[in-house]
């Protein structure tokens, strides 16, 4: 790692990154295009847990074709669960600590309002924040942006476009916001001459570094924001303990290491088929040791968690039954932990799987487009609904836990009657209902 900072002609061996406890550093890099690789490279050299969040009108996702890869044709970013606030998320399994790249398609001038006060604001393109063409200099833009940086945080202004738009770099030593509640102080020029990442597009970085003094109020709660990005932060300590037993799966549709190597061996045997067109993938997005340690640290800090509350009633009708008053799409994190088999009709199932893709492995579509319906002449609700519909659903399950929504005549009497003599493999039935009167007989 080689990085340095110059101030008044004096050389310092490090850049004074802010410190945080019990959470990763939050870095916002708006309108990044592919330059997120350089802000990522800089944060990796800091060697502390971090998240880089990017808003971009045309995001360059690492797993869009062609996949981002190292010079050795290795995958660098592994895709993980999508953030609740939109976009995609990734991490580098090579790093021995928590890290995340989150990207979404959104105008940065609006997206910045969704964030808490960030620890580091990394800038290289200020155009989204130009409100008036006649007032587009450093002094017009930076004090307003600094209001989104926490007290003691940094602004790193990459000199990538210094020759193209010199007015963005006509900075003063100290500048105040119009309300005089934010002060931006230039503390030096940072240089990262040897990039950490071995990926095309990563370059030597020179940037002006500013420290922010912010006396304004917090925007969004930091832990609320982190929970909107990170699946594990939306679980209870009890649910997190279940997570320590296995690693998160690879993103559906991305080849795993075994299938990639099989494809490569086929290429060696039949070269005319060509080599694998995707880079060699990681075995997983985490190592077991690192994931266990990280999840265990979350269990030990429950105040930082934001589990989705559930209004539920529990019964034993021969099997465990949980009735949840609410929208099933709000509880997909929990259903994944429960290893549930979603059994739903087409549109609702598609909505659930678009929000939580890993549930597709054991899901059952009751209204497939191309195949025969698994329940003939399905009538979902009312007194003339399909006879013994609950039992018909349980027959289709791919897991000991089934999750579905209110059906039949929505009474406890009918549910108890059907389950009384059930002898199949399902052990837990979860039913979601939005109407408070359902199952209240």
RODO-2510 file (C-alpha; in nm, 4 decimals, decimal comma):
residues 441
     n   res          X          Y          Z
     1     x     0,0000     0,0000     0,0000
     2     x     0,1400     0,3370    -0,1041
     3     x    -0,0490     0,6567    -0,0343
     4     x     0,0542     0,9987     0,0864
     5     x    -0,0727     1,3499     0,1431
     6     x     0,0904     1,6830     0,0768
     7     x     0,0116     1,9980     0,2738
     8     x     0,2007     2,3245     0,2356
     9     x     0,4867     2,1401     0,0714
    10     x     0,5162     1,8929     0,3610
    11     x     0,4734     1,5196     0,2982
    12     x     0,2573     1,3033     0,5265
    13     x     0,2491     0,9234     0,5033
    14     x    -0,1264     0,8805     0,5439
    15     x    -0,4621     1,0394     0,4786
    16     x    -0,6622     1,1070     0,7993
    17     x    -0,9698     0,8926     0,7317
    18     x    -1,2461     0,9258     0,9933
    19     x    -1,2931     0,6534     1,2541
    20     x    -1,6183     0,4753     1,3414
    21     x    -1,7247     0,2051     1,5874
    22     x    -1,9468    -0,1001     1,5383
    23     x    -2,0216    -0,0196     1,1748
    24     x    -1,8496     0,0278     0,8385
    25     x    -1,7418     0,3636     0,7009
    26     x    -2,0087     0,5011     0,4674
    27     x    -1,8720     0,6467     0,1442
    28     x    -2,0945     0,8169    -0,1124
    29     x    -1,9642     0,8382    -0,4695
    30     x    -2,2291     1,0046    -0,6872
    31     x    -2,2243     0,9933    -1,0686
    32     x    -1,9315     0,7526    -1,0508
    33     x    -1,9569     0,5728    -1,3866
    34     x    -1,6590     0,3285    -1,3794
    35     x    -1,4569     0,5531    -1,1491
    36     x    -1,6054     0,3673    -0,8507
    37     x    -1,3117     0,1306    -0,9040
    38     x    -1,0738     0,4069    -0,7977
    39     x    -1,2700     0,5138    -0,4892
    40     x    -1,2941     0,1422    -0,4034
    41     x    -0,9190     0,0981    -0,4462
    42     x    -0,8537     0,3893    -0,2107
    43     x    -1,0885     0,2557     0,0565
    44     x    -0,9323    -0,0912     0,0366
    45     x    -0,5952     0,0666     0,1131
    46     x    -0,7456     0,2141     0,4301
    47     x    -0,7938    -0,1507     0,5424
    48     x    -1,1110    -0,0891     0,7462
    49     x    -1,4724    -0,2044     0,6914
    50     x    -1,6527     0,0217     0,4439
    51     x    -1,9500     0,0620     0,2121
    52     x    -1,9384     0,2597    -0,1115
    53     x    -2,2802     0,3729    -0,2313
    54     x    -2,3211     0,5062    -0,5860
    55     x    -2,6127     0,6796    -0,7554
    56     x    -2,5854     0,6934    -1,1344
    57     x    -2,8354     0,7532    -1,4152
    58     x    -2,6690     0,4708    -1,6090
    59     x    -2,4995     0,2472    -1,3501
    60     x    -2,2149     0,0258    -1,4677
    61     x    -2,2901    -0,2840    -1,2635
    62     x    -1,9943    -0,5247    -1,2246
    63     x    -2,2052    -0,8255    -1,3309
    64     x    -2,3469    -0,6696    -1,6478
    65     x    -2,1890    -0,8014    -1,9635
    66     x    -1,8982    -0,8012    -1,9966
    67     x    -1,8381    -0,9067    -1,6349
    68     x    -1,5756    -0,7062    -1,4485
    69     x    -1,2638    -0,9195    -1,4082
    70     x    -0,9004    -0,8977    -1,2996
    71     x    -0,6076    -0,9364    -1,5391
    72     x    -0,6000    -1,3056    -1,4417
    73     x    -0,9645    -1,3427    -1,5546
    74     x    -1,0840    -1,3806    -1,1958
    75     x    -1,4109    -1,2435    -1,0643
    76     x    -1,3467    -0,9575    -0,8215
    77     x    -1,6962    -0,8632    -0,6989
    78     x    -1,9487    -1,1271    -0,5901
    79     x    -2,3106    -1,0182    -0,6024
    80     x    -2,5092    -1,0288    -0,2780
    81     x    -2,8699    -0,9492    -0,1784
    82     x    -3,0262    -0,6415    -0,3386
    83     x    -3,0699    -0,3351    -0,1146
    84     x    -3,4264    -0,2480    -0,0142
    85     x    -3,3759     0,1052    -0,1480
    86     x    -3,3112    -0,0219    -0,4986
    87     x    -3,0172    -0,1227    -0,7140
    88     x    -2,7669    -0,4036    -0,6647
    89     x    -2,5010    -0,4873    -0,4075
    90     x    -2,1643    -0,6651    -0,4223
    91     x    -1,8693    -0,7501    -0,2027
    92     x    -1,5116    -0,8613    -0,2531
    93     x    -1,4457    -1,1994    -0,0882
    94     x    -1,0723    -1,1285    -0,1020
    95     x    -1,0908    -0,8692     0,1762
    96     x    -1,0816    -0,9969     0,5326
    97     x    -1,3526    -0,7644     0,6649
    98     x    -1,6994    -0,6324     0,5831
    99     x    -1,7188    -0,4423     0,2551
   100     x    -1,9919    -0,3537     0,0103
   101     x    -2,0419    -0,1797    -0,3216
   102     x    -2,4053    -0,0683    -0,3617
   103     x    -2,5232     0,0899    -0,6869
   104     x    -2,8630     0,2094    -0,8039
   105     x    -3,0091     0,3967    -1,0985
   106     x    -3,1042     0,7380    -0,9642
   107     x    -3,0235     1,1047    -1,0153
   108     x    -2,7492     1,1756    -0,7606
   109     x    -2,8930     1,5185    -0,6755
   110     x    -3,2047     1,3395    -0,5475
   111     x    -3,0365     1,0205    -0,4233
   112     x    -2,8125     1,2060    -0,1807
   113     x    -3,1227     1,3066     0,0141
   114     x    -3,1925     0,9395     0,0985
   115     x    -2,8642     0,8977     0,2852
   116     x    -2,7505     0,9634     0,6400
   117     x    -2,4635     1,2032     0,6962
   118     x    -2,1830     1,0150     0,5254
   119     x    -1,8309     0,9668     0,6543
   120     x    -1,6679     1,0329     0,3170
   121     x    -1,8031     1,2071     0,0087
   122     x    -1,5957     1,1051    -0,2952
   123     x    -1,6442     1,3394    -0,5907
   124     x    -1,5093     1,3428    -0,9433
   125     x    -1,8054     1,4771    -1,1441
   126     x    -2,0049     1,7671    -0,9991
   127     x    -2,2467     1,8202    -1,2874
   128     x    -2,5517     1,6651    -1,1104
   129     x    -2,5207     1,9292    -0,8383
   130     x    -2,4934     2,2360    -1,0634
   131     x    -2,8139     2,4324    -1,0015
   132     x    -2,7252     2,7403    -1,2052
   133     x    -2,4921     2,7434    -1,5082
   134     x    -2,3625     3,0844    -1,4104
   135     x    -2,2773     2,9578    -1,0619
   136     x    -2,0942     2,6275    -1,1056
   137     x    -1,7673     2,6850    -0,9232
   138     x    -1,6249     2,5084    -0,6201
   139     x    -1,7610     2,7762    -0,3846
   140     x    -2,1125     2,7397    -0,5300
   141     x    -2,1289     2,3598    -0,5068
   142     x    -1,9085     2,2203    -0,2309
   143     x    -2,0522     2,4017     0,0766
   144     x    -2,4000     2,2656    -0,0101
   145     x    -2,2688     1,9130    -0,0618
   146     x    -2,0739     1,9328     0,2639
   147     x    -2,4049     1,9503     0,4531
   148     x    -2,4421     1,5794     0,3686
   149     x    -2,1102     1,4886     0,5403
   150     x    -2,0890     1,4235     0,9117
   151     x    -1,8872     1,6340     1,1503
   152     x    -1,5241     1,5236     1,1136
   153     x    -1,5908     1,3545     0,7803
   154     x    -1,3982     1,4039     0,4566
   155     x    -1,4615     1,5237     0,1043
   156     x    -1,2227     1,3699    -0,1471
   157     x    -1,2281     1,5668    -0,4722
   158     x    -1,0664     1,3508    -0,7400
   159     x    -0,8700     1,5642    -0,9874
   160     x    -0,9803     1,3452    -1,2795
   161     x    -1,1541     1,6396    -1,4494
   162     x    -0,9317     1,9208    -1,3194
   163     x    -0,8247     2,0260    -1,6690
   164     x    -1,1714     1,9919    -1,8189
   165     x    -1,3590     2,1916    -1,5517
   166     x    -1,0940     2,3958    -1,3641
   167     x    -1,3518     2,6051    -1,1768
   168     x    -1,4452     2,2981    -0,9736
   169     x    -1,0935     2,3014    -0,8283
   170     x    -1,0599     2,6735    -0,7519
   171     x    -1,0887     2,6029    -0,3808
   172     x    -1,0119     2,8228    -0,0810
   173     x    -0,8412     2,7070     0,2365
   174     x    -1,1616     2,7420     0,4398
   175     x    -1,5170     2,8049     0,3242
   176     x    -1,8451     2,8322     0,5154
   177     x    -2,1973     2,7457     0,4061
   178     x    -2,4468     3,0298     0,3739
   179     x    -2,6053     2,9265     0,7063
   180     x    -2,2574     2,9141     0,8618
   181     x    -2,3341     2,5725     1,0129
   182     x    -2,0920     2,3859     0,7831
   183     x    -1,7214     2,4581     0,7407
   184     x    -1,5012     2,2954     0,4756
   185     x    -1,1245     2,3049     0,5317
   186     x    -0,8675     2,2001     0,2729
   187     x    -0,6188     1,9727     0,4515
   188     x    -0,3987     1,8654     0,1616
   189     x    -0,3621     1,6763    -0,1631
   190     x    -0,3820     1,2980    -0,1434
   191     x    -0,1910     1,0768    -0,3857
   192     x    -0,2371     0,7074    -0,4487
   193     x     0,0271     0,6373    -0,7153
   194     x     0,0023     0,2555    -0,7256
   195     x    -0,3574     0,1240    -0,7506
   196     x    -0,4567    -0,1627    -0,5254
   197     x    -0,6905    -0,3199    -0,7818
   198     x    -0,5575    -0,5146    -1,0785
   199     x    -0,8491    -0,4235    -1,3061
   200     x    -0,8679    -0,2268    -1,6299
   201     x    -0,9680     0,1328    -1,5638
   202     x    -0,8021     0,1656    -1,2244
   203     x    -0,5477     0,4478    -1,2301
   204     x    -0,3206     0,6603    -1,0169
   205     x    -0,5355     0,9025    -0,8168
   206     x    -0,4625     1,2583    -0,7146
   207     x    -0,7308     1,4285    -0,5095
   208     x    -0,7868     1,7340    -0,2959
   209     x    -0,8847     1,6340     0,0575
   210     x    -1,1144     1,8444     0,2754
   211     x    -1,2283     1,8039     0,6341
   212     x    -1,5870     1,8971     0,7180
   213     x    -1,7111     2,0656     1,0334
   214     x    -2,0877     2,0109     1,0386
   215     x    -2,3069     2,1495     1,3166
   216     x    -2,6297     2,0544     1,1393
   217     x    -2,8740     1,7832     1,2421
   218     x    -2,8585     1,4163     1,1426
   219     x    -3,0645     1,3273     0,8346
   220     x    -3,1381     0,9553     0,8219
   221     x    -3,0465     0,7266     1,1116
   222     x    -2,7254     0,5443     1,0196
   223     x    -2,8476     0,2056     1,1399
   224     x    -3,1769     0,2476     0,9541
   225     x    -2,9784     0,3144     0,6374
   226     x    -2,7477     0,0174     0,6913
   227     x    -3,0498    -0,2070     0,7456
   228     x    -3,1915    -0,0897     0,4127
   229     x    -2,8720    -0,2149     0,2479
   230     x    -2,7851    -0,5274     0,4452
   231     x    -3,0161    -0,8267     0,4849
   232     x    -2,8564    -0,9477     0,8090
   233     x    -2,9226    -0,6155     0,9827
   234     x    -3,2967    -0,6676     0,9304
   235     x    -3,3027    -0,9869     1,1379
   236     x    -3,3433    -1,0563     1,5094
   237     x    -3,0509    -1,1989     1,7085
   238     x    -3,2417    -1,5294     1,7178
   239     x    -3,2695    -1,5371     1,3383
   240     x    -2,9052    -1,4328     1,3032
   241     x    -2,7961    -1,7357     1,5033
   242     x    -2,9546    -1,9514     1,2329
   243     x    -2,7532    -1,7591     0,9726
   244     x    -2,4237    -1,8632     1,1288
   245     x    -2,4886    -2,2238     1,0260
   246     x    -2,4407    -2,1670     0,6527
   247     x    -2,2963    -1,9148     0,4103
   248     x    -2,5123    -1,7003     0,1818
   249     x    -2,5640    -1,8625    -0,1562
   250     x    -2,4188    -1,7265    -0,4789
   251     x    -2,6471    -1,5009    -0,6799
   252     x    -2,8973    -1,7100    -0,8817
   253     x    -2,7884    -1,7388    -1,2426
   254     x    -2,4239    -1,6688    -1,1698
   255     x    -2,2100    -1,9794    -1,2308
   256     x    -2,0546    -2,1413    -0,9270
   257     x    -1,6932    -2,2470    -0,9182
   258     x    -1,7611    -2,6149    -0,9931
   259     x    -1,9708    -2,5430    -1,3029
   260     x    -1,7136    -2,2901    -1,4265
   261     x    -1,4312    -2,5442    -1,3959
   262     x    -1,6416    -2,8039    -1,5755
   263     x    -1,6919    -2,5544    -1,8570
   264     x    -1,3184    -2,4862    -1,8619
   265     x    -1,2351    -2,8590    -1,8784
   266     x    -1,4783    -2,8929    -2,1694
   267     x    -1,2903    -2,6119    -2,3433
   268     x    -0,9567    -2,7916    -2,2958
   269     x    -1,1076    -3,1037    -2,4512
   270     x    -1,2918    -2,9222    -2,7313
   271     x    -1,1062    -2,5913    -2,7934
   272     x    -1,3351    -2,5092    -3,0847
   273     x    -1,6108    -2,4328    -2,8287
   274     x    -1,4056    -2,1423    -2,6924
   275     x    -1,3095    -2,0611    -2,3319
   276     x    -1,5657    -1,9664    -2,0647
   277     x    -1,6926    -1,6178    -2,1423
   278     x    -1,7312    -1,5305    -1,7721
   279     x    -1,4403    -1,4847    -1,5277
   280     x    -1,3551    -1,7614    -1,2826
   281     x    -1,5931    -1,7111    -0,9877
   282     x    -1,5277    -1,7148    -0,6167
   283     x    -1,6519    -2,0148    -0,4218
   284     x    -1,8664    -1,7781    -0,2165
   285     x    -1,9104    -1,4125    -0,1267
   286     x    -1,7658    -1,4804     0,2225
   287     x    -1,5347    -1,7247     0,3908
   288     x    -1,7117    -1,9153     0,6686
   289     x    -1,4830    -1,7766     0,9407
   290     x    -1,5310    -1,4132     0,8357
   291     x    -1,9063    -1,4489     0,7954
   292     x    -1,9450    -1,6175     1,1337
   293     x    -1,7390    -1,3463     1,3056
   294     x    -1,9323    -1,0662     1,1372
   295     x    -2,2771    -1,2119     1,2111
   296     x    -2,1685    -1,2843     1,5690
   297     x    -2,0687    -0,9176     1,6058
   298     x    -2,4210    -0,8169     1,4948
   299     x    -2,5764    -1,0550     1,7482
   300     x    -2,3635    -0,8876     2,0153
   301     x    -2,4885    -0,5408     1,9170
   302     x    -2,8703    -0,5758     1,8950
   303     x    -2,9261    -0,1986     1,9160
   304     x    -2,7804    -0,1682     1,5668
   305     x    -3,0331    -0,4156     1,4219
   306     x    -3,3604    -0,3161     1,2594
   307     x    -3,5671    -0,6364     1,2408
   308     x    -3,8963    -0,6093     1,0530
   309     x    -4,1706    -0,6408     1,3187
   310     x    -4,4259    -0,9186     1,2718
   311     x    -4,7808    -0,9189     1,4048
   312     x    -4,8268    -1,2930     1,4389
   313     x    -5,0391    -1,5593     1,6078
   314     x    -4,9151    -1,9134     1,6566
   315     x    -5,1143    -2,2368     1,6737
   316     x    -5,0566    -2,6082     1,6781
   317     x    -5,3056    -2,7854     1,4538
   318     x    -5,1037    -3,1028     1,4246
   319     x    -4,8301    -2,8959     1,2599
   320     x    -4,7029    -2,5549     1,3625
   321     x    -4,9132    -2,2738     1,2127
   322     x    -4,8112    -1,9052     1,2132
   323     x    -5,0607    -1,6427     1,1000
   324     x    -4,8945    -1,3111     1,0118
   325     x    -5,1024    -0,9961     0,9722
   326     x    -4,9202    -0,8067     0,6980
   327     x    -4,7795    -0,8109     0,3465
   328     x    -4,5702    -1,1164     0,2612
   329     x    -4,3321    -0,8997     0,0560
   330     x    -4,2249    -0,7197     0,3752
   331     x    -4,1004    -1,0417     0,5355
   332     x    -3,8950    -1,2125     0,2661
   333     x    -3,5728    -1,1845     0,4722
   334     x    -3,7327    -1,3901     0,7485
   335     x    -3,8817    -1,6445     0,5072
   336     x    -3,5368    -1,6991     0,3583
   337     x    -3,3950    -1,7687     0,7042
   338     x    -3,6826    -2,0133     0,7626
   339     x    -3,5946    -2,1867     0,4330
   340     x    -3,9566    -2,1527     0,3275
   341     x    -4,1172    -2,2841     0,0123
   342     x    -4,3261    -1,9979    -0,1264
   343     x    -4,6494    -2,1323    -0,2775
   344     x    -4,8233    -1,8446    -0,4496
   345     x    -5,0008    -1,7403    -0,7655
   346     x    -4,8082    -1,5948    -1,0580
   347     x    -4,8034    -1,2162    -1,0097
   348     x    -4,7476    -1,2188    -0,6348
   349     x    -4,4794    -1,4871    -0,6644
   350     x    -4,2992    -1,2845    -0,9318
   351     x    -4,3074    -0,9784    -0,7059
   352     x    -4,1578    -1,1775    -0,4166
   353     x    -3,8820    -1,3344    -0,6269
   354     x    -3,7883    -1,0002    -0,7843
   355     x    -3,7230    -0,8728    -0,4311
   356     x    -3,5584    -1,1871    -0,2927
   357     x    -3,4213    -1,4046    -0,5718
   358     x    -3,2891    -1,6871    -0,3520
   359     x    -3,6415    -1,7942    -0,2597
   360     x    -3,6942    -1,9160    -0,6168
   361     x    -3,5104    -2,2434    -0,5452
   362     x    -3,8017    -2,3912    -0,3491
   363     x    -4,0871    -2,1730    -0,4745
   364     x    -4,3995    -2,3134    -0,6403
   365     x    -4,5847    -2,1094    -0,9035
   366     x    -4,9555    -2,1928    -0,8980
   367     x    -5,0101    -2,0149    -1,2298
   368     x    -4,7106    -2,0985    -1,4526
   369     x    -4,7132    -1,9420    -1,7991
   370     x    -4,5930    -2,2444    -1,9916
   371     x    -4,6593    -2,5490    -1,7744
   372     x    -4,9760    -2,7160    -1,6557
   373     x    -5,1254    -2,5646    -1,3406
   374     x    -5,0270    -2,7840    -1,0416
   375     x    -5,3810    -2,7503    -0,8989
   376     x    -5,6441    -2,8064    -1,1636
   377     x    -5,9325    -2,5522    -1,1776
   378     x    -5,7830    -2,3540    -0,8893
   379     x    -6,0319    -2,1293    -0,7080
   380     x    -5,8393    -1,9362    -0,4435
   381     x    -6,0901    -1,7863    -0,2030
   382     x    -6,4500    -1,7839    -0,0879
   383     x    -6,6916    -2,0570     0,0144
   384     x    -6,6680    -2,2147    -0,3320
   385     x    -6,2849    -2,2237    -0,3295
   386     x    -6,0979    -2,5407    -0,4237
   387     x    -6,1841    -2,8114    -0,1663
   388     x    -5,9133    -2,8797     0,0934
   389     x    -5,6985    -2,6091    -0,0651
   390     x    -5,4594    -2,5899     0,2298
   391     x    -5,3806    -2,9612     0,1980
   392     x    -5,3371    -2,9241    -0,1776
   393     x    -5,0801    -2,6500    -0,1175
   394     x    -4,8885    -2,8592     0,1357
   395     x    -4,8597    -3,1430    -0,1170
   396     x    -4,6618    -2,9098    -0,3475
   397     x    -4,4081    -2,7960    -0,0893
   398     x    -4,0339    -2,8245    -0,1515
   399     x    -3,9469    -2,7593     0,2127
   400     x    -4,0626    -2,8496     0,5654
   401     x    -4,1783    -2,4842     0,5888
   402     x    -4,4509    -2,3452     0,3626
   403     x    -4,5331    -1,9760     0,3183
   404     x    -4,8492    -1,8623     0,1419
   405     x    -5,1283    -1,6041     0,1750
   406     x    -5,4848    -1,6147     0,3000
   407     x    -5,7038    -1,8547     0,1022
   408     x    -6,0242    -2,0579     0,1238
   409     x    -6,2788    -1,9033     0,3620
   410     x    -6,0023    -1,7698     0,5938
   411     x    -6,1317    -1,9316     0,9122
   412     x    -5,9513    -2,1104     1,1919
   413     x    -6,2240    -2,3738     1,1917
   414     x    -6,1572    -2,4729     0,8306
   415     x    -5,7776    -2,4597     0,8796
   416     x    -5,7961    -2,6830     1,1880
   417     x    -6,0289    -2,9261     1,0127
   418     x    -5,7974    -2,9717     0,7148
   419     x    -5,4791    -3,0094     0,9197
   420     x    -5,6236    -3,2439     1,1799
   421     x    -5,5223    -3,5619     1,0006
   422     x    -5,2344    -3,4251     0,7898
   423     x    -4,9440    -3,6715     0,7739
   424     x    -4,7081    -3,5175     0,5155
   425     x    -4,3579    -3,3733     0,5475
   426     x    -4,4486    -3,0089     0,6146
   427     x    -4,3815    -2,9072     0,9744
   428     x    -4,4588    -2,5347     0,9667
   429     x    -4,7279    -2,3462     0,7730
   430     x    -4,7013    -1,9649     0,7529
   431     x    -5,0019    -1,7727     0,6204
   432     x    -4,9968    -1,3971     0,5586
   433     x    -5,3207    -1,1973     0,5629
   434     x    -5,3801    -0,8236     0,5218
   435     x    -5,7372    -0,8164     0,6557
   436     x    -5,7378    -0,8079     1,0350
   437     x    -6,0654    -1,0046     1,0410
   438     x    -5,9190    -1,3089     0,8662
   439     x    -5,8850    -1,6197     1,0832
   440     x    -6,0636    -1,4491     1,3740
   441     x    -6,3582    -1,6890     1,4145
***
